[in-house]
Amino acid sequence: MVKRLADALRSGAKMLPEACPVCGNPLFDVKGEMRCVACDKPVVVVKDEAESGRAMYPYILNTLEDVVVSKIDELTVRLSRALELEEVEAVSKAIDALLTVLQKGNEIREKLKTNK
């Protein structure tokens, strides 16, 4: 763990006075992003509950994307095995709906990037 901290400093990261809320180790500014090098995760400092909710958007979108991609994968297998036209149509509609969810998630992600 001490090696990670030293490596971060050697690579140009700046140690910050704040501590990681998870492990208590010092946080670092790594290329403009606050990170805990011990946990190897980004850290976001929030001032109020509304800001906390906004900070969760990227995490929620990533989780949603993982679930949707997994479901599309499952449905693709099911589609390849479908023999009845009704099942092909139903599975195709479900895949289309999931692709719409992915597209909307990407649109939200882009809006969040432009609002920073």
N, C-alpha and C positions, 0 to 999 in steps of 0.2 A: 504494500500500500504506500509506504514512504517512497518507494521507487517511482510509482505513478505520479506522486506529487512533484518529485524532483524532475522527472521527465517533462511534466507539463511546464514547469518553470524554464527548463532548458530550451523548450520549443517555442518560447515567447509568450506563454500565458501569464497573466497577471493575477497574483493572489489577492482576493478581496477580503474585506473585514467580516463579511457574512459567513455563517456556517450552514452546512447542508441540513435541512430539516429532518432528513432521514437518518443519516449516519453521524452528523456532528462535525465532519471534517470541513476544512476551509473550502470555500467556493472559489472558482477561478473564472476570469474573463478570458475565454478562448475565442479569438477572432470575433469579438463583439457579442458572444453568447455566454450567458452565465451558466457554468457547468460544475457539477461535482465530479471530479476526476476519480474519486474513490468508487462512487456508484456508477460512473460512466453514463450519466444522464444529464440532460439539461434541467435547469431549475428556473422557475418563474416566480418572482416576488410580486405579490398582489397586495393592494391597499384595502380593498373592501370586497364584499360578497359579489357584487356585479362584475368586478374585474376578475374575480376568481372564476366565475362562470365563463367569461370570455377566454381565459387562459386554458380552459378545458376543451375548447372547440377542436384544436388539432388532435388531441388524444381521442376524442369521441369520433372524429372523422376517420382517423386511422383504424380504430376498432370496427367502425361500421364498414369500412372498405374491406377489411379482412374477412368479416362475416359474409358480406355480399359475394366476394370473389369465391369463397368456399362453397356457397350455395350455387353459384353459377357452375362451378366445377362439378358438383353433384348432379345438377340438372343436365349438364352436357352428357354425362355418362348415361343418364336415364333417357335422354333424347336419342342417343345412338342405339339404344336397345328397344325403343318404342316401335311397335308394329301397327298399332291402331291409329288411324288418322286423328281421332279425338284426343288421344294422349299426346301425339306430336303437337297438335294445336295448343293444348293446355300447357305443356312444358315450354313451348316457344313463347307463349304469352308471359309465363313466369320469368323466363330469361329476359325478355324485353323489359319487364317491370324492374328487374334487378339492375339492368344496364341503365335505366333511367335514374335509379337511385344513385348509382356510381357517378353519372354525369352531374347530377345536382350536387353531390358531395364535392366534386371537383370544382364546380362553379363557386360554391361557398368557400372552399379553400383559396381560390384565386382572389375572391373579394377580401378575405382576411389578409392576404399578402399585400394587396393594394392599400389597405387601411392602416398598415403599420407605419 
